[in-house]
């Protein structure tokens, strides 16, 4: 006798809370009065305005006073001229890996790592980052817990396991694990941190598995990386046919592939295979940057430097590769801006809780290449455009990254004008006086 799925109604692609019955309480209502708005675009704040949030959406924006419900249950927040702006978005997170050293992650029970990640998710939300695209890691459980209100945290667009070839950037096996035996999966594979696959059938299978578990987009390792043991930065990873297999599997589900790649060769092969977005790209030459612009490919860049925000490397080989990669950061941003590539902002914080805590400082660092308005636009409305490319796999349908009528209510009330002083976002505990996600207030210093 076969088994039945009767009664199993959880939608893994959305992980949303149960629908409320009609008899439940009406949606909450919040009115922000006397605020100046950074809409997510433009270089100036609005004049004094009022913003009404009903449920999880922005219902009305007006320069005239907005009447509240007669029942008197509207939460009124007097902004006193402060800046109301969209919640920030980080398009390159690894939330399960951000706050613990690499060796601890590789040797700890996954439940310990998950508890630390849940704490980190709450801290990320309180830094004003209300959304994150997670580009590799066992994130589905944490996303589900956040969406169901079990723990606080940002919206998450999950990729699930990083798809990697043998000896690729996602291969974290030790040298003593070789040669591998059929069915003998490494710890990172068993917890769905990475999926090591070789050949078209294997890539198809592992890609489809991530989609089955609720991936919004697929992450494939297309070139060498710093934190992995075996791959120099210059190597290409996967054949064109293997890469196309992942792209085809994702496209069949209405979504896209983004790839880890630094070099011109790796990027060009990935684009030929049909990928939509490049993660990193610090070592690109001008011809390849022009190529990305012509093809309309997204570039999710990170402001990597060797200053105090440098990633902690576990060994000298990784440190040397990291230094080689970081040397290209300045040129990559200059070329991308010069040729009008679609650039997204992400941090790629890994293995260091202190580094993860400087998410806002990483964003402020963009003013080396962009104006404050350009940087904040990138981290709000532009990043939201990238998130929306997951199409029907988007776990949060609706407008994000904008303060406009009908948009989802992910909002920050900032004590000051970040268009004039972007360093305000470096100290969110002091300067973000209200943090709202999905119409719910998670921080309010004005009570």
SULGI-V765168 format. One record per residue. N is the residue number from 0. OMEGA is omega in whole degrees, -180 to 180 (NA if undefined). Layout:
N|OMEGA / N|OMEGA
This chain:
0|-178 / 1|179 / 2|-174 / 3|174 / 4|179 / 5|180 / 6|179 / 7|-173 / 8|-177 / 9|178 / 10|-174 / 11|-178 / 12|-178 / 13|-179 / 14|-180 / 15|174 / 16|178 / 17|178 / 18|-180 / 19|176 / 20|-176 / 21|-177 / 22|-179 / 23|180 / 24|177 / 25|-179 / 26|176 / 27|-179 / 28|177 / 29|178 / 30|172 / 31|179 / 32|173 / 33|176 / 34|171 / 35|-166 / 36|159 / 37|-169 / 38|-170 / 39|176 / 40|178 / 41|-175 / 42|180 / 43|174 / 44|174 / 45|168 / 46|179 / 47|-173 / 48|178 / 49|-176 / 50|179 / 51|177 / 52|176 / 53|-174 / 54|-178 / 55|-178 / 56|171 / 57|-175 / 58|-175 / 59|173 / 60|-176 / 61|172 / 62|176 / 63|179 / 64|179 / 65|179 / 66|179 / 67|179 / 68|-178 / 69|-178 / 70|176 / 71|-178 / 72|176 / 73|174 / 74|-179 / 75|179 / 76|178 / 77|-178 / 78|178 / 79|177 / 80|178 / 81|-176 / 82|172 / 83|-176 / 84|178 / 85|171 / 86|-179 / 87|-178 / 88|176 / 89|-175 / 90|177 / 91|177 / 92|168 / 93|-168 / 94|177 / 95|-174 / 96|-168 / 97|-165 / 98|180 / 99|176 / 100|-176 / 101|-178 / 102|176 / 103|178 / 104|-176 / 105|-175 / 106|-177 / 107|172 / 108|-175 / 109|-180 / 110|176 / 111|180 / 112|-179 / 113|178 / 114|177 / 115|179 / 116|178 / 117|175 / 118|179 / 119|179 / 120|177 / 121|180 / 122|178 / 123|178 / 124|-180 / 125|170 / 126|179 / 127|177 / 128|-175 / 129|178 / 130|176 / 131|172 / 132|-177 / 133|-171 / 134|172 / 135|176 / 136|-178 / 137|-167 / 138|-171 / 139|-179 / 140|179 / 141|177 / 142|-179 / 143|-180 / 144|178 / 145|-177 / 146|179 / 147|177 / 148|180 / 149|175 / 150|177 / 151|178 / 152|-179 / 153|166 / 154|-178 / 155|169 / 156|-171 / 157|171 / 158|-174 / 159|-176 / 160|173 / 161|180 / 162|-174 / 163|171 / 164|170 / 165|-177 / 166|177 / 167|-176 / 168|177 / 169|-180 / 170|-177 / 171|176 / 172|176 / 173|178 / 174|179 / 175|178 / 176|179 / 177|-6 / 178|-180 / 179|178 / 180|-179 / 181|178 / 182|-178 / 183|-175 / 184|178 / 185|179 / 186|-179 / 187|177 / 188|-177 / 189|179 / 190|179 / 191|172 / 192|-179 / 193|177 / 194|-177 / 195|-173 / 196|176 / 197|-180 / 198|-176 / 199|-179 / 200|-179 / 201|179 / 202|177 / 203|-177 / 204|-176 / 205|176 / 206|180 / 207|177 / 208|179 / 209|177 / 210|179 / 211|-179 / 212|175 / 213|180 / 214|174 / 215|178 / 216|-177 / 217|177 / 218|179 / 219|176 / 220|-174 / 221|-179 / 222|-176 / 223|-179 / 224|-175 / 225|-171 / 226|-179 / 227|-169 / 228|-161 / 229|-167 / 230|170 / 231|-177 / 232|-172 / 233|-173 / 234|167 / 235|178 / 236|-173 / 237|172 / 238|179 / 239|-179 / 240|179 / 241|180 / 242|179 / 243|178 / 244|178 / 245|180 / 246|-179 / 247|-180 / 248|178 / 249|-179 / 250|178 / 251|178 / 252|175 / 253|-179 / 254|-167 / 255|176 / 256|168 / 257|-173 / 258|169 / 259|179 / 260|178 / 261|-165 / 262|177 / 263|-178 / 264|-179 / 265|-179 / 266|-178 / 267|178 / 268|180 / 269|179 / 270|177 / 271|179 / 272|176 / 273|-180 / 274|-176 / 275|-172 / 276|175 / 277|173 / 278|176 / 279|-180 / 280|-176 / 281|-175 / 282|-178 / 283|173 / 284|-175 / 285|-179 / 286|-179 / 287|176 / 288|175 / 289|179 / 290|178 / 291|-180 / 292|-180 / 293|-177 / 294|-179 / 295|-179 / 296|176 / 297|175 / 298|177 / 299|-175 / 300|177 / 301|-178 / 302|-180 / 303|174 / 304|176 / 305|178 / 306|-175 / 307|177 / 308|180 / 309|176 / 310|177 / 311|-179 / 312|-173 / 313|-177 / 314|-178 / 315|180 / 316|178 / 317|179 / 318|179 / 319|179 / 320|179 / 321|179 / 322|178 / 323|-179 / 324|-177 / 325|-180 / 326|-179 / 327|-174 / 328|-176 / 329|-179 / 330|-179 / 331|179 / 332|-179 / 333|-180 / 334|-179 / 335|179 / 336|-179 / 337|-175 / 338|172 / 339|172 / 340|177 / 341|-174 / 342|174 / 343|179 / 344|173 / 345|-175 / 346|-175 / 347|177 / 348|-176 / 349|162 / 350|-174 / 351|-178 / 352|180 / 353|177 / 354|179 / 355|-179 / 356|-178 / 357|179 / 358|179 / 359|178 / 360|177 / 361|177 / 362|179 / 363|-180 / 364|-180 / 365|-180 / 366|169 / 367|-176 / 368|-175 / 369|171 / 370|175 / 371|179 / 372|178 / 373|-180 / 374|-179 / 375|174 / 376|179 / 377|-175 / 378|179 / 379|-172 / 380|179 / 381|178 / 382|178 / 383|177 / 384|178 / 385|179 / 386|-176 / 387|-179 / 388|176 / 389|170 / 390|-179 / 391|176 / 392|178 / 393|-177 / 394|-177 / 395|-179 / 396|-178 / 397|-178 / 398|177 / 399|175 / 400|-179 / 401|167 / 402|179 / 403|-179 / 404|-179 / 405|180 / 406|174 / 407|-172 / 408|168 / 409|-167 / 410|174 / 411|170 / 412|-171 / 413|179 / 414|-177 / 415|-179 / 416|-178 / 417|175 / 418|176 / 419|-178 / 420|-177 / 421|179 / 422|174 / 423|-177 / 424|177 / 425|-179 / 426|-176 / 427|-179 / 428|180 / 429|-166 / 430|175 / 431|-172 / 432|173 / 433|174 / 434|180 / 435|173 / 436|179 / 437|178 / 438|-180 / 439|-179 / 440|179 / 441|177 / 442|178 / 443|179 / 444|-176 / 445|179 / 446|NA
